[in-house]
Amino acid sequence: MYRIFIAENIPSLNKGEMTILEGMLESFIGLGGVEVSMLSSVPDIDQPRYGAKVRVIDARKSLHLFKNPKDYSRPLKILVSIFVAFQHLLFLLLHRVVGAKALRLMKSEIWKAYVESDVIVVGHDGTFGIGGSQIGVLPYSSFLYMPLLRRVLGEPLVVYGGSIGRFTGPLGFLGKPLLRLALGKVDLVTLRESISYQHVKGVGLQDDRITVTGDPAFLLGPAPAERVGEILAQEGVGDSSRPLIGVTVTRKRARTAFPQLRSPTDSYTKHVEVMAETIDSLVTKLGATVIFLPHCIGFGEGLDDRIVAADIFQRCKAKERVKVITNEYSAAELKGLMGQFDLFIGERLHSVINAMSMRVPSLALLNSGDQRAGIIEMLGQDRAICFVENLDGEALLARIHDIWEESATIREELASQTAVMRERAMLNGKLLKELLDGRRKE
């Protein structure tokens, strides 16, 4: 049996993150028996939702933090990041001097998980500023001390099915040397899109430890058809509601959609207007029923998709053909529900991945600098990417119309391409198994 420690926070209220974790667990099947542990900023929320599949470790208690790090101000996040790094370096120093007896001095559960694991997994949703981080604080510092952790404990460190970005801002010039230093000490790096691979090559790293695979999210299975039927009935969606169009919206996209306006609040208001007008047009022209799915419901109002959906709903004229789902469903249940749609429009990347995995023609509304668009491109769905900046209602409708007209062809393309992406996603687990089996033989 292999003990795997995911040394990061994977929040269960974000169903895209839940999709990634479920996919990771599926990719571990080839390893045989595994015990998986992970960190959580809110274990009382995450453990019930993940159940017995994963042992959740309280990151705040283990690292002596207060409240949810997501609520910290930016200056406080920097201070907390330094504090977390200090604790790791102190543990490494103690372990170097007294070995496993360091656990008698630093008794938090996180240190025991590090020592007892067979492999430490990081970078599940991106590193160096992309995606998640260890506990909800700045991700940069963890990749400075994680390689030291690997060296002192003698355990493999793996970046697993993620993206690797670049440093930006005043300290951006440190990006290349820090990236080269950190990844040079990692035993295995699997990447979910080619832009990340180009970033790695750009700093002078290119060997058989680094491979472009696929996003583990493609491995999530949908809920059974019977359960999907129950959800549709519960939400009041019947066969007479065809065609069905699913939508996910986010506060982050709304607040950055119109950068030329005076404030993020003005951008949010304009975004709500454009989306409401678009939905009214879809209802009128296609006779569609539009369903807002909450693919993230927290932690906090800023991450609750239901609030944004409700604001758009209030501006819609055809309210009788628009439904806002407010109940919480698991990632698998949402994926099963997406499979019932005739078209999907998503501002959350992994909601789009889930819809496409169910062969549903989709449109991804992303920020122009989001390199994760490469995942959609790997599916051969370049035309499904629409940048959210300065979103024009007529242009958006035209793009939706094009996808609608080509829906039969797109479904055929997705049937073959998602099968390929599942194989690529499983490659993460195969490469991990080769690494661990090789070390065990040694």
C-alpha positions as CSV (number, residue, x, y, z in Angstrom):
1,M,0.0,0.0,0.0
2,Y,1.2,3.5,-0.8
3,R,0.5,6.5,1.4
4,I,0.0,9.7,-0.6
5,F,0.0,13.1,1.0
6,I,-1.5,15.9,-1.0
7,A,0.1,18.8,0.7
8,E,-2.4,21.3,-0.5
9,N,-5.9,22.6,0.2
10,I,-8.6,21.2,-2.3
11,P,-11.8,23.0,-1.2
12,S,-14.9,20.9,-1.6
13,L,-17.3,23.8,-2.0
14,N,-15.5,24.5,-5.3
15,K,-16.8,21.7,-7.4
16,G,-14.1,22.2,-10.0
17,E,-11.5,21.5,-7.3
18,M,-13.6,18.5,-6.2
19,T,-13.6,17.3,-9.8
20,I,-9.8,17.4,-9.8
21,L,-9.5,15.5,-6.5
22,E,-12.0,12.8,-7.7
23,G,-10.0,12.5,-10.9
24,M,-6.7,12.2,-8.9
25,L,-8.2,9.4,-6.8
26,E,-9.3,7.6,-10.0
27,S,-5.8,7.9,-11.4
28,F,-4.4,6.3,-8.3
29,I,-6.3,3.0,-8.9
30,G,-3.4,1.5,-10.8
31,L,-1.2,1.8,-7.7
32,G,-3.2,-0.8,-5.9
33,G,-4.2,0.1,-2.3
34,V,-3.6,3.7,-1.3
35,E,-4.2,5.9,1.7
36,V,-4.7,9.5,0.7
37,S,-4.4,12.5,3.0
38,M,-4.8,16.2,2.2
39,L,-4.8,19.6,3.9
40,S,-7.9,21.6,4.5
41,S,-8.5,25.2,5.7
42,V,-12.1,24.1,6.7
43,P,-12.0,20.4,7.6
44,D,-15.5,20.6,9.1
45,I,-16.7,21.4,5.6
46,D,-14.4,19.2,3.5
47,Q,-14.3,15.9,5.5
48,P,-18.1,15.2,5.3
49,R,-18.1,16.0,1.5
50,Y,-15.0,13.8,0.7
51,G,-15.9,11.1,3.2
52,A,-13.7,8.0,3.6
53,K,-11.9,8.6,0.3
54,V,-9.5,11.0,1.9
55,R,-8.2,11.8,5.4
56,V,-8.5,15.5,5.9
57,I,-5.8,17.3,8.0
58,D,-6.7,20.6,9.6
59,A,-4.2,23.0,8.1
60,R,-5.1,25.9,10.4
61,K,-4.7,23.8,13.6
62,S,-1.5,22.1,12.3
63,L,0.1,25.4,11.3
64,H,-1.2,27.5,14.2
65,L,-3.3,29.9,12.1
66,F,-6.5,31.7,12.8
67,K,-9.7,31.8,10.8
68,N,-9.8,30.9,7.1
69,P,-6.7,32.1,5.2
70,K,-9.0,33.0,2.3
71,D,-10.3,35.9,4.5
72,Y,-6.8,37.4,5.1
73,S,-5.8,40.7,3.6
74,R,-3.0,40.6,1.1
75,P,-0.3,41.9,3.6
76,L,-1.5,39.4,6.1
77,K,-1.3,36.6,3.5
78,I,2.4,37.5,3.0
79,L,3.1,37.4,6.7
80,V,1.3,34.1,7.1
81,S,3.2,32.7,4.2
82,I,6.5,33.6,5.8
83,F,5.2,32.1,9.1
84,V,4.3,28.8,7.4
85,A,7.6,28.6,5.6
86,F,9.4,29.2,9.0
87,Q,7.6,26.3,10.6
88,H,8.5,24.0,7.7
89,L,12.2,25.1,7.9
90,L,12.2,24.6,11.7
91,F,10.8,21.1,11.3
92,L,13.3,20.2,8.6
93,L,16.2,21.4,10.9
94,L,14.9,19.4,13.8
95,H,14.4,16.3,11.6
96,R,17.9,16.7,10.2
97,V,19.3,16.8,13.7
98,V,17.2,14.2,15.6
99,G,15.4,12.3,12.9
100,A,11.9,11.1,13.6
101,K,12.1,12.3,17.2
102,A,11.3,15.7,15.8
103,L,7.7,14.6,15.9
104,R,7.9,14.6,19.7
105,L,8.7,18.3,19.6
106,M,6.4,19.3,16.7
107,K,3.3,17.2,17.2
108,S,0.9,18.7,14.7
109,E,-0.7,16.2,12.3
110,I,0.9,17.7,9.2
111,W,4.4,16.8,10.3
112,K,3.4,13.2,10.9
113,A,1.8,13.1,7.4
114,Y,5.0,14.3,5.8
115,V,7.1,11.7,7.6
116,E,4.8,8.7,7.1
117,S,3.9,9.3,3.4
118,D,5.5,7.4,0.5
119,V,5.1,10.4,-1.8
120,I,4.2,14.1,-1.4
121,V,1.9,15.5,-4.2
122,V,1.6,19.2,-5.0
123,G,0.6,21.4,-7.8
124,H,-2.8,19.8,-8.3
125,D,-4.3,22.9,-9.9
126,G,-1.2,24.8,-10.8
127,T,2.0,26.3,-9.3
128,F,3.7,29.6,-9.3
129,G,0.6,31.7,-9.1
130,I,-1.9,29.5,-11.0
131,G,-4.7,27.7,-9.2
132,G,-4.6,26.5,-5.6
133,S,-2.0,26.7,-2.9
134,Q,-1.1,24.8,0.2
135,I,-3.6,26.4,2.7
136,G,-5.1,29.3,0.8
137,V,-2.1,31.6,1.3
138,L,0.5,32.6,-1.3
139,P,1.6,29.5,-3.2
140,Y,5.1,30.8,-4.0
141,S,6.9,30.1,-0.7
142,S,5.8,26.4,-0.6
143,F,7.9,25.7,-3.7
144,L,10.9,27.1,-2.1
145,Y,10.9,24.8,1.0
146,M,9.2,21.7,-0.6
147,P,12.3,20.7,-2.4
148,L,14.2,20.9,0.9
149,L,11.6,18.8,2.5
150,R,12.1,16.1,-0.2
151,R,15.9,16.2,0.4
152,V,15.7,15.9,4.2
153,L,12.9,13.3,4.4
154,G,14.1,11.3,1.4
155,E,10.6,11.0,0.0
156,P,9.7,11.7,-3.7
157,L,8.0,15.0,-4.5
158,V,5.6,15.1,-7.4
159,V,3.9,18.0,-9.3
160,Y,0.7,16.2,-10.4
161,G,-1.4,17.0,-13.5
162,G,-1.2,20.8,-13.0
163,S,-0.1,24.0,-14.7
164,I,3.1,26.0,-14.2
165,G,2.9,29.7,-14.8
166,R,5.3,32.6,-14.5
167,F,6.1,35.0,-11.8
168,T,4.6,38.5,-12.4
169,G,4.9,41.8,-10.7
170,P,7.9,43.6,-9.1
171,L,9.7,40.3,-8.3
172,G,9.0,38.7,-11.7
173,F,12.7,38.7,-12.6
174,L,13.1,36.0,-9.9
175,G,10.7,33.7,-11.7
176,K,13.2,31.7,-13.9
177,P,15.8,31.0,-11.3
178,L,13.3,30.1,-8.6
179,L,11.3,27.9,-11.0
180,R,14.5,26.1,-12.2
181,L,15.7,25.7,-8.6
182,A,12.3,24.3,-7.4
183,L,11.5,22.0,-10.3
184,G,15.1,20.8,-10.5
185,K,14.6,19.0,-7.2
186,V,11.2,17.4,-8.0
187,D,11.1,13.7,-8.9
188,L,8.2,13.9,-11.4
189,V,6.3,16.7,-13.1
190,T,3.2,16.0,-15.1
191,L,1.5,18.9,-16.8
192,R,-2.0,19.3,-18.1
193,E,-1.3,21.6,-21.1
194,S,1.6,22.5,-23.4
195,I,2.0,26.2,-22.4
196,S,3.3,25.0,-19.0
197,Y,5.7,22.7,-20.8
198,Q,7.0,25.7,-22.8
199,H,7.5,27.6,-19.5
200,V,9.5,24.8,-18.1
201,K,11.6,24.5,-21.2
202,G,12.1,28.3,-21.1
203,V,14.0,28.0,-17.9
204,G,16.3,25.2,-19.1
205,L,14.5,22.1,-17.8
206,Q,13.7,19.4,-20.3
207,D,14.1,15.7,-19.4
208,D,12.1,12.6,-18.9
209,R,10.9,13.7,-15.5
210,I,8.7,16.3,-17.1
211,T,5.7,15.1,-19.2
212,V,2.6,16.7,-20.7
213,T,-0.3,14.3,-19.7
214,G,-3.9,15.5,-19.1
215,D,-6.0,17.2,-16.5
216,P,-7.2,14.6,-13.9
217,A,-10.6,16.3,-14.0
218,F,-11.4,14.2,-17.2
219,L,-11.5,11.1,-15.0
220,L,-14.5,12.1,-12.9
221,G,-17.5,9.9,-13.5
222,P,-21.0,11.3,-13.7
223,A,-23.7,10.4,-11.1
224,P,-26.0,7.5,-12.2
225,A,-28.9,8.4,-14.5
226,E,-31.4,7.6,-11.8
227,R,-29.9,10.2,-9.5
228,V,-29.8,12.7,-12.3
229,G,-33.5,12.2,-12.9
230,E,-34.2,12.8,-9.3
231,I,-32.3,16.1,-9.4
232,L,-34.1,17.2,-12.5
233,A,-37.4,16.5,-10.9
234,Q,-36.4,18.2,-7.7
235,E,-35.4,21.3,-9.6
236,G,-38.6,21.3,-11.6
237,V,-37.0,20.6,-15.0
238,G,-39.0,18.3,-17.2
239,D,-38.8,16.9,-20.8
240,S,-41.0,19.8,-22.0
241,S,-38.2,22.3,-21.1
242,R,-36.1,21.4,-24.1
243,P,-33.7,22.6,-25.4
244,L,-31.7,22.9,-22.2
245,I,-28.8,25.3,-21.9
246,G,-26.6,25.2,-18.8
247,V,-24.6,28.2,-17.5
248,T,-22.0,28.9,-14.8
249,V,-21.0,32.4,-13.9
250,T,-18.5,33.8,-11.5
251,R,-17.9,37.0,-9.6
252,K,-14.2,37.0,-10.7
253,R,-15.0,37.0,-14.4
254,A,-17.8,39.6,-14.0
255,R,-15.5,42.0,-12.1
256,T,-12.8,41.8,-14.8
257,A,-14.9,41.6,-17.9
258,F,-14.8,45.3,-18.7
259,P,-11.4,46.6,-17.6
260,Q,-12.0,50.0,-19.3
261,L,-14.7,50.9,-16.8
262,R,-14.0,52.8,-13.6
263,S,-14.2,50.0,-11.1
264,P,-14.7,46.2,-10.7
265,T,-18.2,47.0,-9.5
266,D,-19.1,48.8,-12.7
267,S,-17.6,45.9,-14.7
268,Y,-19.8,43.5,-12.6
269,T,-22.9,45.5,-13.4
270,K,-22.2,45.6,-17.1
271,H,-21.4,41.9,-17.2
272,V,-24.7,41.2,-15.5
273,E,-26.5,43.3,-18.1
274,V,-24.8,41.5,-21.1
275,M,-25.5,38.0,-19.7
276,A,-29.1,38.8,-19.0
277,E,-29.6,40.1,-22.5
278,T,-27.9,37.1,-24.0
279,I,-30.0,34.7,-22.0
280,D,-33.2,36.5,-23.0
281,S,-32.2,36.2,-26.7
282,L,-31.5,32.5,-26.3
283,V,-34.9,31.9,-24.8
284,T,-36.6,33.9,-27.5
285,K,-34.7,32.5,-30.5
286,L,-34.2,28.9,-29.5
287,G,-37.2,28.5,-27.2
288,A,-34.6,27.3,-24.6
289,T,-34.7,26.8,-20.9
290,V,-31.6,28.2,-19.3
291,I,-30.3,26.7,-16.0
292,F,-27.7,28.3,-13.8
293,L,-25.5,25.7,-12.1
294,P,-23.5,26.7,-9.0
295,H,-20.1,25.2,-9.6
296,C,-18.7,26.9,-6.6
297,I,-20.6,28.0,-3.5
298,G,-17.8,29.4,-1.3
299,F,-16.0,29.7,1.0
300,G,-17.5,33.2,1.3
301,E,-19.9,35.3,-0.8
302,G,-17.1,36.3,-3.3
303,L,-16.9,32.6,-4.4
304,D,-20.6,31.8,-4.4
305,D,-21.8,31.5,-8.0
306,R,-25.4,31.5,-6.8
307,I,-25.3,35.2,-5.9
308,V,-24.1,36.2,-9.4
309,A,-26.7,34.0,-11.1
310,A,-29.4,35.6,-9.0
311,D,-28.3,39.1,-10.0
312,I,-28.5,38.1,-13.7
313,F,-31.8,36.4,-13.2
314,Q,-33.3,39.6,-11.8
315,R,-32.4,41.4,-15.0
316,C,-33.8,38.7,-17.3
317,K,-37.2,39.4,-18.9
318,A,-38.0,35.8,-19.6
319,K,-37.8,34.7,-16.0
320,E,-40.3,31.8,-16.6
321,R,-37.7,30.1,-18.8
322,V,-34.7,30.7,-16.5
323,K,-33.9,28.5,-13.4
324,V,-31.3,29.3,-10.8
325,I,-30.2,26.1,-8.9
326,T,-29.3,27.0,-5.3
327,N,-29.1,23.5,-3.8
328,E,-25.6,22.0,-3.4
329,Y,-24.7,19.0,-5.5
330,S,-21.5,17.0,-5.7
331,A,-19.2,17.3,-8.7
332,A,-20.4,14.0,-10.0
333,E,-24.0,15.0,-9.7
334,L,-23.4,18.3,-11.5
335,K,-21.5,16.4,-14.3
336,G,-24.4,14.0,-14.7
337,L,-26.8,17.0,-14.9
338,M,-24.6,18.7,-17.5
339,G,-25.0,15.6,-19.7
340,Q,-28.7,16.4,-20.1
341,F,-27.9,19.8,-21.7
342,D,-28.0,20.6,-25.3
343,L,-25.5,23.5,-24.9
344,F,-23.3,24.7,-22.1
345,I,-21.8,28.2,-21.4
346,G,-19.3,28.3,-18.6
347,E,-17.1,30.8,-16.8
348,R,-15.6,28.1,-14.6
349,L,-13.1,26.1,-16.6
350,H,-13.8,22.8,-14.9
351,S,-17.5,23.2,-15.4
352,V,-16.8,23.4,-19.1
353,I,-14.4,20.4,-18.9
354,N,-17.2,18.4,-17.2
355,A,-19.7,19.4,-19.8
356,M,-17.4,18.6,-22.7
357,S,-16.6,15.2,-21.1
358,M,-20.3,14.5,-21.4
359,R,-20.1,15.4,-25.1
360,V,-22.1,18.6,-24.7
361,P,-21.2,21.4,-27.1
362,S,-19.8,24.2,-24.9
363,L,-18.4,27.7,-24.8
364,A,-15.8,28.7,-22.2
365,L,-15.7,32.3,-21.1
366,L,-12.2,32.9,-19.9
367,N,-9.8,35.8,-19.2
368,S,-7.4,36.3,-22.1
369,G,-4.3,35.5,-20.1
370,D,-5.6,32.2,-18.7
371,Q,-3.2,29.6,-20.0
372,R,-5.6,26.8,-18.9
373,A,-7.4,27.5,-22.2
374,G,-4.8,25.1,-23.5
375,I,-6.7,22.3,-22.0
376,I,-9.7,23.2,-24.2
377,E,-7.4,23.4,-27.2
378,M,-6.1,19.9,-26.5
379,L,-9.7,18.8,-27.0
380,G,-9.6,20.4,-30.5
381,Q,-12.2,22.9,-29.3
382,D,-10.4,26.2,-30.1
383,R,-13.7,27.7,-31.3
384,A,-15.2,27.1,-27.8
385,I,-12.9,29.7,-26.2
386,C,-14.3,33.2,-25.8
387,F,-12.4,35.8,-23.9
388,V,-14.5,37.7,-21.4
389,E,-12.8,41.1,-21.6
390,N,-15.1,43.7,-23.2
391,L,-17.6,41.0,-23.8
392,D,-20.0,42.1,-26.6
393,G,-23.5,40.7,-26.4
394,E,-23.9,40.4,-30.2
395,A,-20.5,38.8,-30.7
396,L,-21.3,36.3,-27.9
397,L,-24.6,35.4,-29.4
398,A,-23.0,34.9,-32.8
399,R,-20.4,32.5,-31.2
400,I,-23.2,30.6,-29.4
401,H,-25.1,30.4,-32.7
402,D,-22.1,28.9,-34.5
403,I,-21.6,26.2,-31.9
404,W,-25.4,25.5,-31.9
405,E,-25.4,25.0,-35.7
406,E,-22.4,22.7,-35.4
407,S,-23.6,20.8,-32.4
408,A,-23.9,17.4,-34.1
409,T,-20.3,17.6,-35.4
410,I,-19.0,18.8,-32.1
411,R,-20.6,15.9,-30.2
412,E,-18.8,13.5,-32.5
413,E,-15.5,15.3,-32.0
414,L,-15.9,15.3,-28.2
415,A,-16.7,11.6,-28.1
416,S,-13.3,10.7,-29.5
417,Q,-11.3,13.5,-28.0
418,T,-12.5,13.1,-24.4
419,A,-11.6,9.4,-24.7
420,V,-8.1,10.4,-25.6
421,M,-7.9,12.9,-22.7
422,R,-9.0,10.3,-20.2
423,E,-6.1,8.1,-21.4
424,R,-3.8,11.1,-21.0
425,A,-5.1,11.8,-17.5
426,M,-4.6,8.2,-16.5
427,L,-1.0,8.6,-17.6
428,N,-0.4,10.7,-14.4
429,G,-1.1,7.6,-12.3
430,K,1.0,5.3,-14.5
431,L,4.0,7.6,-14.3
432,L,3.6,7.9,-10.5
433,K,3.4,4.1,-10.2
434,E,6.6,3.7,-12.2
435,L,8.3,6.2,-9.9
436,L,7.1,4.6,-6.7
437,D,7.6,1.0,-7.8
438,G,11.1,1.8,-8.9
439,R,12.0,3.3,-5.6
440,R,10.5,0.4,-3.7
441,K,12.6,-2.0,-5.7
442,E,15.7,0.0,-5.0
